[in-house]
Amino acid sequence: LGINGTIATGGIVNIQLDGRMPIHTQIHGIVSNQLLDINLDNVYCDLSVFKNLVYFPYVALYGGILQGSLNIGGILADPDFDGSFNVANLDLNCPDYVTEHIIGKDVQILVKENELRIDSEVFAVKQGKVVMDLYLGMDRWKLDLLSLQIKTPNNIFIPARVSVPPVIIEGNSTCDLDVQVTLNSCDVVGRFYTENVE
């Protein structure tokens, strides 16, 4: 199955995930008395495996190769997450606003104090580009908030689509968008300037 290892007396954990598992990593550390200190080292994951599982309103994940490490520590019921990852060819989409895939060739992800951040990374959108900031907040073991800012540099146009029923506007646009998503709500604010409107 691709899972090998042990959980020994005293809560000592030593497990390896590989083979057919969607995530490959070495997991080691200790879980004891409602406390944990677990390291995930040499993490490797093809994110395309999760493209039908990871979805927020207005944001979809299509793929990328993730590598890095993560520590999960503190109280078992309310742990701290800290680590860093690199994603090659991160492929996202905001299908209600940007009609083409948003691709980052080499994206750095920092996980610190239960916050996952992508800071001012440049992503390709067809022949154009956008600068993206992403924040993902954790509340205990669950996702709490996704914040996404997408902005085109000066005089750079990307294919975009804005739907304000009954009107749908498509064309080449500049944009400055702020998307805030929780498990219960989604807010999108920002500006578009569109040329070659259809």
Secondary structure, 3 states (H helix, E strand, C coil): CCEEEEECCCCEEEEEECCCCCEEEEEEEEEECCEEEEEEEEEEEEHHHHCCCCEECCEEEEEEEEEEEEEEEEECCEEEEEEEEEEEEEEEEECCCEEEEEEEEEEEEEEECCEEEEEEEEEEECCEEEEEEEEEEEECCEEEEEEEEEECCCCCCEEEEEEECCEEEEEEEEEEEEEEEECCCEEEEEEEEEECCC
